[in-house]
Amino acid sequence: MTDITQPTQLVFTQGRPFFEMVMSFLAATVGMGAVFDATNPLGLSPQMKAGYQGIVKTDVVIDMNQVHTQCISGALSPDTAVKSLCCMLLNSTYEIAKQFNDRSPEFEIFRHLRNAASHKNLFTFNANEPALPALWAGLKIDHTLKGSTNPLEGGECVGTVVSAGDIIALLYEIEAKLPN
């Protein structure tokens, strides 16, 4: 008999601290498939432009066919795009939450993931880091191994140690600790 576990369904609530960031991430990743599809279901062409309004500089226009072409050529892979979006999500949500850092083991995991996200998705520990126990859902960052002696030092974070699903689940738990 095979033990089949159902995925955990998480609901982020409008008005909560991470709602806008997580929903933007989800919208971007849900819509990503069509851009990477060589059959071009969106019908992107050189005539299709996306306009982005400028405040400091003039408005800009991007040829959306250029985006599609780069994606299907392999210049940007779906895996790399998701990793980049995960790093952006970790950075933006940490900035919202850092003032409420309770130094708990799960918040330490969050802090180290965000630090890696800010360093090209690579773990980077100063000589005195990791400073505190960091543990969440079986993921442990050994705080007794400092700086370059930590086996995670220089290693990839998102994609090797955690995935998009892990990040969303961690953010769900961290957000529950935050005030509205």
ChimeraX commands (.cxc) that place a marker at each C-alpha (Angstrom):
marker #1 position 0.00,0.00,0.00 radius 0.5
marker #1 position 1.38,3.40,-1.01 radius 0.5
marker #1 position 0.99,6.33,1.34 radius 0.5
marker #1 position -0.31,9.16,-0.80 radius 0.5
marker #1 position -0.37,12.47,1.01 radius 0.5
marker #1 position -2.38,15.34,-0.28 radius 0.5
marker #1 position -0.65,18.68,-0.82 radius 0.5
marker #1 position -1.25,21.30,1.82 radius 0.5
marker #1 position -3.60,23.99,0.57 radius 0.5
marker #1 position -2.66,27.43,1.86 radius 0.5
marker #1 position -4.79,30.54,1.60 radius 0.5
marker #1 position -3.21,33.96,1.95 radius 0.5
marker #1 position -5.70,36.54,3.13 radius 0.5
marker #1 position -6.14,40.01,1.71 radius 0.5
marker #1 position -5.05,42.61,4.22 radius 0.5
marker #1 position -2.36,40.41,5.78 radius 0.5
marker #1 position 1.28,41.52,5.48 radius 0.5
marker #1 position 2.45,39.13,2.72 radius 0.5
marker #1 position -0.74,39.00,0.63 radius 0.5
marker #1 position 0.32,41.35,-2.18 radius 0.5
marker #1 position 3.81,39.89,-2.50 radius 0.5
marker #1 position 2.71,36.24,-2.46 radius 0.5
marker #1 position -0.22,36.85,-4.83 radius 0.5
marker #1 position 2.07,38.70,-7.26 radius 0.5
marker #1 position 4.50,35.75,-7.15 radius 0.5
marker #1 position 1.67,33.28,-7.74 radius 0.5
marker #1 position 0.20,35.32,-10.61 radius 0.5
marker #1 position 3.63,35.56,-12.25 radius 0.5
marker #1 position 4.37,31.85,-11.96 radius 0.5
marker #1 position 0.88,30.77,-13.05 radius 0.5
marker #1 position 1.13,32.90,-16.19 radius 0.5
marker #1 position 4.70,31.92,-16.94 radius 0.5
marker #1 position 3.87,28.71,-18.78 radius 0.5
marker #1 position 2.46,30.47,-21.82 radius 0.5
marker #1 position 5.56,32.64,-22.26 radius 0.5
marker #1 position 7.80,29.55,-22.29 radius 0.5
marker #1 position 5.50,27.64,-24.68 radius 0.5
marker #1 position 7.05,27.47,-28.16 radius 0.5
marker #1 position 3.57,27.33,-29.74 radius 0.5
marker #1 position 3.11,30.95,-28.56 radius 0.5
marker #1 position -0.46,30.62,-27.22 radius 0.5
marker #1 position -0.44,34.32,-26.30 radius 0.5
marker #1 position 0.26,35.27,-29.92 radius 0.5
marker #1 position 3.20,37.45,-28.94 radius 0.5
marker #1 position 4.63,39.32,-31.91 radius 0.5
marker #1 position 6.94,42.27,-32.56 radius 0.5
marker #1 position 3.82,44.44,-32.80 radius 0.5
marker #1 position 2.78,43.57,-29.24 radius 0.5
marker #1 position 4.29,45.99,-26.78 radius 0.5
marker #1 position 4.00,46.29,-23.04 radius 0.5
marker #1 position 4.15,49.81,-21.69 radius 0.5
marker #1 position 5.57,50.66,-18.29 radius 0.5
marker #1 position 4.91,54.12,-16.95 radius 0.5
marker #1 position 7.87,56.06,-15.65 radius 0.5
marker #1 position 7.81,58.55,-12.79 radius 0.5
marker #1 position 11.46,59.56,-12.64 radius 0.5
marker #1 position 12.29,58.71,-16.24 radius 0.5
marker #1 position 10.17,58.54,-19.34 radius 0.5
marker #1 position 7.73,55.72,-19.99 radius 0.5
marker #1 position 9.27,52.60,-21.53 radius 0.5
marker #1 position 7.97,50.05,-24.00 radius 0.5
marker #1 position 9.07,46.43,-24.19 radius 0.5
marker #1 position 8.63,44.23,-27.25 radius 0.5
marker #1 position 6.85,41.20,-25.75 radius 0.5
marker #1 position 7.98,39.00,-28.64 radius 0.5
marker #1 position 11.52,39.64,-27.39 radius 0.5
marker #1 position 10.54,38.18,-24.01 radius 0.5
marker #1 position 8.94,35.12,-25.62 radius 0.5
marker #1 position 11.90,34.59,-27.98 radius 0.5
marker #1 position 14.42,34.73,-25.12 radius 0.5
marker #1 position 12.35,32.31,-23.06 radius 0.5
marker #1 position 11.88,29.68,-25.76 radius 0.5
marker #1 position 15.52,29.99,-26.89 radius 0.5
marker #1 position 16.71,28.89,-23.48 radius 0.5
marker #1 position 18.34,32.22,-22.63 radius 0.5
marker #1 position 16.04,32.16,-19.60 radius 0.5
marker #1 position 14.78,28.81,-18.36 radius 0.5
marker #1 position 11.55,28.35,-16.39 radius 0.5
marker #1 position 13.66,27.00,-13.51 radius 0.5
marker #1 position 15.86,30.12,-13.45 radius 0.5
marker #1 position 12.82,32.39,-13.70 radius 0.5
marker #1 position 11.12,30.70,-10.73 radius 0.5
marker #1 position 14.32,30.82,-8.68 radius 0.5
marker #1 position 14.66,34.54,-9.42 radius 0.5
marker #1 position 11.03,35.18,-8.49 radius 0.5
marker #1 position 11.54,33.20,-5.26 radius 0.5
marker #1 position 14.55,35.34,-4.37 radius 0.5
marker #1 position 12.52,38.50,-5.01 radius 0.5
marker #1 position 9.70,37.12,-2.86 radius 0.5
marker #1 position 12.08,36.28,0.00 radius 0.5
marker #1 position 13.61,39.75,-0.13 radius 0.5
marker #1 position 10.35,41.68,-0.26 radius 0.5
marker #1 position 8.60,39.68,2.45 radius 0.5
marker #1 position 11.61,39.78,4.76 radius 0.5
marker #1 position 11.65,43.56,4.55 radius 0.5
marker #1 position 8.03,43.57,5.70 radius 0.5
marker #1 position 8.67,41.12,8.54 radius 0.5
marker #1 position 12.15,41.95,9.84 radius 0.5
marker #1 position 10.94,44.36,12.49 radius 0.5
marker #1 position 9.01,41.45,14.04 radius 0.5
marker #1 position 11.97,39.05,14.06 radius 0.5
marker #1 position 11.45,37.05,17.26 radius 0.5
marker #1 position 14.76,35.18,16.80 radius 0.5
marker #1 position 12.85,31.90,16.71 radius 0.5
marker #1 position 14.42,28.99,14.80 radius 0.5
marker #1 position 11.94,29.37,11.91 radius 0.5
marker #1 position 12.55,33.13,11.67 radius 0.5
marker #1 position 16.28,32.40,11.56 radius 0.5
marker #1 position 15.67,30.07,8.60 radius 0.5
marker #1 position 13.73,32.90,6.95 radius 0.5
marker #1 position 16.59,35.34,7.63 radius 0.5
marker #1 position 19.21,33.01,6.16 radius 0.5
marker #1 position 17.09,32.26,3.08 radius 0.5
marker #1 position 16.60,35.96,2.52 radius 0.5
marker #1 position 20.33,36.56,2.96 radius 0.5
marker #1 position 21.10,33.93,0.34 radius 0.5
marker #1 position 18.47,35.46,-1.96 radius 0.5
marker #1 position 20.30,38.79,-1.63 radius 0.5
marker #1 position 23.63,37.18,-2.55 radius 0.5
marker #1 position 22.80,35.72,-5.96 radius 0.5
marker #1 position 20.93,32.80,-4.40 radius 0.5
marker #1 position 24.08,31.62,-2.60 radius 0.5
marker #1 position 24.50,31.07,1.12 radius 0.5
marker #1 position 26.97,33.58,2.51 radius 0.5
marker #1 position 27.88,33.53,6.19 radius 0.5
marker #1 position 29.97,36.12,8.00 radius 0.5
marker #1 position 32.50,34.78,10.50 radius 0.5
marker #1 position 29.95,34.85,13.36 radius 0.5
marker #1 position 27.03,33.42,11.34 radius 0.5
marker #1 position 24.84,31.48,11.65 radius 0.5
marker #1 position 24.51,32.97,15.11 radius 0.5
marker #1 position 21.35,31.26,16.38 radius 0.5
marker #1 position 19.62,27.90,15.96 radius 0.5
marker #1 position 17.81,27.82,12.61 radius 0.5
marker #1 position 15.24,25.07,12.18 radius 0.5
marker #1 position 11.97,24.73,10.28 radius 0.5
marker #1 position 10.08,21.65,9.05 radius 0.5
marker #1 position 13.18,19.48,9.16 radius 0.5
marker #1 position 15.43,22.05,7.51 radius 0.5
marker #1 position 18.31,22.88,9.82 radius 0.5
marker #1 position 21.15,25.33,9.38 radius 0.5
marker #1 position 23.83,24.31,11.84 radius 0.5
marker #1 position 24.65,27.37,13.95 radius 0.5
marker #1 position 27.72,25.70,15.46 radius 0.5
marker #1 position 29.50,25.81,12.09 radius 0.5
marker #1 position 30.38,29.43,11.44 radius 0.5
marker #1 position 31.31,31.29,8.28 radius 0.5
marker #1 position 33.19,29.28,5.68 radius 0.5
marker #1 position 33.10,26.14,7.85 radius 0.5
marker #1 position 29.34,25.88,7.36 radius 0.5
marker #1 position 28.65,23.25,4.66 radius 0.5
marker #1 position 26.02,25.51,3.08 radius 0.5
marker #1 position 28.54,28.34,2.52 radius 0.5
marker #1 position 28.66,29.24,-1.17 radius 0.5
marker #1 position 25.96,26.72,-2.07 radius 0.5
marker #1 position 22.73,27.41,-3.92 radius 0.5
marker #1 position 19.73,28.14,-1.73 radius 0.5
marker #1 position 16.54,28.17,-3.86 radius 0.5
marker #1 position 16.55,25.08,-6.02 radius 0.5
marker #1 position 18.90,23.01,-3.88 radius 0.5
marker #1 position 17.97,23.58,-0.23 radius 0.5
marker #1 position 14.43,24.93,-0.67 radius 0.5
marker #1 position 11.89,25.19,-3.48 radius 0.5
marker #1 position 9.02,27.54,-4.26 radius 0.5
marker #1 position 6.58,25.37,-2.28 radius 0.5
marker #1 position 8.84,25.45,0.76 radius 0.5
marker #1 position 9.12,29.23,0.60 radius 0.5
marker #1 position 5.36,29.70,0.33 radius 0.5
marker #1 position 4.78,27.35,3.28 radius 0.5
marker #1 position 7.43,29.12,5.38 radius 0.5
marker #1 position 5.95,32.53,4.55 radius 0.5
marker #1 position 2.52,31.28,5.56 radius 0.5
marker #1 position 3.87,30.31,8.99 radius 0.5
marker #1 position 5.92,33.49,9.42 radius 0.5
marker #1 position 2.97,35.67,8.39 radius 0.5
marker #1 position 0.81,34.04,11.09 radius 0.5
marker #1 position 3.22,35.53,13.66 radius 0.5
marker #1 position 2.85,39.06,12.29 radius 0.5
marker #1 position 0.30,41.69,13.21 radius 0.5
marker #1 position -2.07,42.89,10.48 radius 0.5
marker link #1:1,2 radius 0.2
marker link #1:2,3 radius 0.2
marker link #1:3,4 radius 0.2
marker link #1:4,5 radius 0.2
marker link #1:5,6 radius 0.2
marker link #1:6,7 radius 0.2
marker link #1:7,8 radius 0.2
marker link #1:8,9 radius 0.2
marker link #1:9,10 radius 0.2
marker link #1:10,11 radius 0.2
marker link #1:11,12 radius 0.2
marker link #1:12,13 radius 0.2
marker link #1:13,14 radius 0.2
marker link #1:14,15 radius 0.2
marker link #1:15,16 radius 0.2
marker link #1:16,17 radius 0.2
marker link #1:17,18 radius 0.2
marker link #1:18,19 radius 0.2
marker link #1:19,20 radius 0.2
marker link #1:20,21 radius 0.2
marker link #1:21,22 radius 0.2
marker link #1:22,23 radius 0.2
marker link #1:23,24 radius 0.2
marker link #1:24,25 radius 0.2
marker link #1:25,26 radius 0.2
marker link #1:26,27 radius 0.2
marker link #1:27,28 radius 0.2
marker link #1:28,29 radius 0.2
marker link #1:29,30 radius 0.2
marker link #1:30,31 radius 0.2
marker link #1:31,32 radius 0.2
marker link #1:32,33 radius 0.2
marker link #1:33,34 radius 0.2
marker link #1:34,35 radius 0.2
marker link #1:35,36 radius 0.2
marker link #1:36,37 radius 0.2
marker link #1:37,38 radius 0.2
marker link #1:38,39 radius 0.2
marker link #1:39,40 radius 0.2
marker link #1:40,41 radius 0.2
marker link #1:41,42 radius 0.2
marker link #1:42,43 radius 0.2
marker link #1:43,44 radius 0.2
marker link #1:44,45 radius 0.2
marker link #1:45,46 radius 0.2
marker link #1:46,47 radius 0.2
marker link #1:47,48 radius 0.2
marker link #1:48,49 radius 0.2
marker link #1:49,50 radius 0.2
marker link #1:50,51 radius 0.2
marker link #1:51,52 radius 0.2
marker link #1:52,53 radius 0.2
marker link #1:53,54 radius 0.2
marker link #1:54,55 radius 0.2
marker link #1:55,56 radius 0.2
marker link #1:56,57 radius 0.2
marker link #1:57,58 radius 0.2
marker link #1:58,59 radius 0.2
marker link #1:59,60 radius 0.2
marker link #1:60,61 radius 0.2
marker link #1:61,62 radius 0.2
marker link #1:62,63 radius 0.2
marker link #1:63,64 radius 0.2
marker link #1:64,65 radius 0.2
marker link #1:65,66 radius 0.2
marker link #1:66,67 radius 0.2
marker link #1:67,68 radius 0.2
marker link #1:68,69 radius 0.2
marker link #1:69,70 radius 0.2
marker link #1:70,71 radius 0.2
marker link #1:71,72 radius 0.2
marker link #1:72,73 radius 0.2
marker link #1:73,74 radius 0.2
marker link #1:74,75 radius 0.2
marker link #1:75,76 radius 0.2
marker link #1:76,77 radius 0.2
marker link #1:77,78 radius 0.2
marker link #1:78,79 radius 0.2
marker link #1:79,80 radius 0.2
marker link #1:80,81 radius 0.2
marker link #1:81,82 radius 0.2
marker link #1:82,83 radius 0.2
marker link #1:83,84 radius 0.2
marker link #1:84,85 radius 0.2
marker link #1:85,86 radius 0.2
marker link #1:86,87 radius 0.2
marker link #1:87,88 radius 0.2
marker link #1:88,89 radius 0.2
marker link #1:89,90 radius 0.2
marker link #1:90,91 radius 0.2
marker link #1:91,92 radius 0.2
marker link #1:92,93 radius 0.2
marker link #1:93,94 radius 0.2
marker link #1:94,95 radius 0.2
marker link #1:95,96 radius 0.2
marker link #1:96,97 radius 0.2
marker link #1:97,98 radius 0.2
marker link #1:98,99 radius 0.2
marker link #1:99,100 radius 0.2
marker link #1:100,101 radius 0.2
marker link #1:101,102 radius 0.2
marker link #1:102,103 radius 0.2
marker link #1:103,104 radius 0.2
marker link #1:104,105 radius 0.2
marker link #1:105,106 radius 0.2
marker link #1:106,107 radius 0.2
marker link #1:107,108 radius 0.2
marker link #1:108,109 radius 0.2
marker link #1:109,110 radius 0.2
marker link #1:110,111 radius 0.2
marker link #1:111,112 radius 0.2
marker link #1:112,113 radius 0.2
marker link #1:113,114 radius 0.2
marker link #1:114,115 radius 0.2
marker link #1:115,116 radius 0.2
marker link #1:116,117 radius 0.2
marker link #1:117,118 radius 0.2
marker link #1:118,119 radius 0.2
marker link #1:119,120 radius 0.2
marker link #1:120,121 radius 0.2
marker link #1:121,122 radius 0.2
marker link #1:122,123 radius 0.2
marker link #1:123,124 radius 0.2
marker link #1:124,125 radius 0.2
marker link #1:125,126 radius 0.2
marker link #1:126,127 radius 0.2
marker link #1:127,128 radius 0.2
marker link #1:128,129 radius 0.2
marker link #1:129,130 radius 0.2
marker link #1:130,131 radius 0.2
marker link #1:131,132 radius 0.2
marker link #1:132,133 radius 0.2
marker link #1:133,134 radius 0.2
marker link #1:134,135 radius 0.2
marker link #1:135,136 radius 0.2
marker link #1:136,137 radius 0.2
marker link #1:137,138 radius 0.2
marker link #1:138,139 radius 0.2
marker link #1:139,140 radius 0.2
marker link #1:140,141 radius 0.2
marker link #1:141,142 radius 0.2
marker link #1:142,143 radius 0.2
marker link #1:143,144 radius 0.2
marker link #1:144,145 radius 0.2
marker link #1:145,146 radius 0.2
marker link #1:146,147 radius 0.2
marker link #1:147,148 radius 0.2
marker link #1:148,149 radius 0.2
marker link #1:149,150 radius 0.2
marker link #1:150,151 radius 0.2
marker link #1:151,152 radius 0.2
marker link #1:152,153 radius 0.2
marker link #1:153,154 radius 0.2
marker link #1:154,155 radius 0.2
marker link #1:155,156 radius 0.2
marker link #1:156,157 radius 0.2
marker link #1:157,158 radius 0.2
marker link #1:158,159 radius 0.2
marker link #1:159,160 radius 0.2
marker link #1:160,161 radius 0.2
marker link #1:161,162 radius 0.2
marker link #1:162,163 radius 0.2
marker link #1:163,164 radius 0.2
marker link #1:164,165 radius 0.2
marker link #1:165,166 radius 0.2
marker link #1:166,167 radius 0.2
marker link #1:167,168 radius 0.2
marker link #1:168,169 radius 0.2
marker link #1:169,170 radius 0.2
marker link #1:170,171 radius 0.2
marker link #1:171,172 radius 0.2
marker link #1:172,173 radius 0.2
marker link #1:173,174 radius 0.2
marker link #1:174,175 radius 0.2
marker link #1:175,176 radius 0.2
marker link #1:176,177 radius 0.2
marker link #1:177,178 radius 0.2
marker link #1:178,179 radius 0.2
marker link #1:179,180 radius 0.2
view
